[in-house]
């Protein structure tokens, strides 16, 4: 899932030409799911092979790019809190959020781990 100027976009690895879009991440997920279901129906209608990943039951994992993730959590987690939890400088997080820079995989892992740390701390509150 990527964040663009007008909303969120979803594409599927290994499934070309099937996309979803929405003003919110949830709307983009719903649109992507509808597009994927339509894609399978069209393949069935034309007796075309269905990709193995879409045969039977399947589960979708929506993976945000760094900019989309930071935008998505922006109303809940501040960049200062994420910087503290992830060990990444606030200025660097700002570069990722505005797409001036893209994080290396190690940095992305730190962002996700920082979010998990914040979530664990919140869950510990009774």
C-alpha positions as CSV (number, residue, x, y, z in Angstrom):
1,X,0.0,0.0,0.0
2,X,1.3,3.4,-1.0
3,X,0.2,6.9,-0.1
4,X,-0.2,9.2,-3.0
5,X,-1.3,12.9,-3.3
6,X,-5.0,11.9,-3.5
7,X,-5.2,8.9,-1.4
8,X,-3.9,5.3,-0.9
9,X,-3.1,2.8,-3.6
10,X,-2.9,-0.9,-3.4
11,X,-1.2,-3.3,-5.8
12,X,-0.6,-7.1,-5.6
13,X,2.7,-8.8,-6.0
14,X,2.5,-11.4,-8.7
15,X,-0.9,-10.3,-9.9
16,X,-0.6,-7.7,-12.6
17,X,-3.1,-5.0,-13.5
18,X,-5.2,-5.4,-10.3
19,X,-5.3,-2.3,-8.1
20,X,-7.3,-0.6,-5.5
21,X,-7.6,3.0,-4.5
22,X,-9.2,5.1,-1.8
23,X,-9.0,8.3,0.1
24,X,-8.4,6.3,3.2
25,X,-6.4,3.1,3.8
26,X,-9.6,1.3,4.7
27,X,-11.3,2.4,1.5
28,X,-8.2,1.4,-0.6
29,X,-8.3,-2.1,1.1
30,X,-12.0,-2.5,0.3
31,X,-11.5,-1.3,-3.3
32,X,-8.5,-3.7,-3.8
33,X,-10.5,-6.6,-2.4
34,X,-13.4,-5.9,-4.8
35,X,-10.9,-5.6,-7.7
36,X,-9.3,-8.9,-6.8
37,X,-12.7,-10.7,-6.5
38,X,-13.7,-9.2,-9.9
39,X,-10.5,-10.3,-11.4
40,X,-11.1,-13.9,-10.3
41,X,-14.7,-13.8,-11.6
42,X,-13.5,-12.6,-15.0
43,X,-10.9,-15.4,-15.2
44,X,-13.5,-18.0,-14.3
45,X,-16.0,-16.5,-16.8
46,X,-13.4,-16.9,-19.6
47,X,-12.2,-20.3,-18.3
48,X,-8.7,-18.9,-17.8
49,X,-6.3,-20.2,-15.1
50,X,-6.6,-18.7,-11.7
51,X,-3.2,-17.9,-10.0
52,X,-2.4,-20.5,-7.4
53,X,-2.3,-17.8,-4.7
54,X,-6.0,-17.1,-5.4
55,X,-7.3,-20.6,-5.5
56,X,-9.4,-21.7,-2.5
57,X,-9.2,-19.6,0.6
58,X,-6.6,-16.9,0.8
59,X,-5.7,-14.2,3.2
60,X,-4.5,-10.7,2.2
61,X,-1.7,-8.9,4.0
62,X,-1.6,-5.2,3.3
63,X,2.0,-3.9,3.7
64,X,2.4,-0.2,3.9
65,X,5.3,1.6,2.3
66,X,7.1,3.8,4.9
67,X,5.4,7.0,3.8
68,X,1.9,5.4,3.9
69,X,2.6,3.8,7.3
70,X,3.7,7.1,8.8
71,X,0.7,8.9,7.3
72,X,-1.7,6.2,8.5
73,X,-0.5,6.3,12.2
74,X,0.1,10.0,12.2
75,X,-3.1,10.8,14.1
76,X,-2.3,8.2,16.8
77,X,1.4,8.1,17.2
78,X,3.6,11.2,17.1
79,X,6.9,11.2,15.2
80,X,8.6,12.1,18.5
81,X,7.2,9.0,20.2
82,X,8.1,6.8,17.2
83,X,11.6,8.3,17.1
84,X,12.1,7.4,20.7
85,X,10.8,3.9,20.4
86,X,12.6,3.1,17.1
87,X,15.9,4.9,17.7
88,X,15.5,6.8,14.4
89,X,15.9,10.6,14.5
90,X,12.7,12.6,14.1
91,X,14.2,14.4,11.1
92,X,14.9,11.1,9.4
93,X,11.3,10.0,10.0
94,X,10.1,13.2,8.6
95,X,12.1,12.5,5.4
96,X,10.5,9.1,5.1
97,X,7.0,10.6,5.8
98,X,7.4,13.2,3.0
99,X,9.0,10.7,0.6
100,X,12.2,12.7,0.4
101,X,14.0,9.5,1.3
102,X,13.0,5.9,1.4
103,X,14.2,3.8,4.4
104,X,16.5,0.8,3.9
105,X,14.9,-2.5,5.0
106,X,16.7,-2.3,8.4
107,X,15.2,1.1,9.0
108,X,11.8,0.0,8.1
109,X,12.2,-2.9,10.5
110,X,13.1,-0.4,13.2
111,X,10.0,1.6,12.5
112,X,7.8,-1.5,12.8
113,X,9.5,-2.6,15.9
114,X,9.1,0.8,17.4
115,X,5.4,0.7,16.7
116,X,5.2,-2.7,18.4
117,X,7.0,-1.3,21.4
118,X,4.5,1.6,21.6
119,X,1.6,-0.9,21.2
120,X,2.9,-3.1,24.0
121,X,3.3,-0.2,26.3
122,X,-0.3,0.9,25.6
123,X,-1.6,-2.6,26.2
124,X,0.2,-2.7,29.6
125,X,-1.9,0.2,30.8
126,X,-4.7,-1.1,33.0
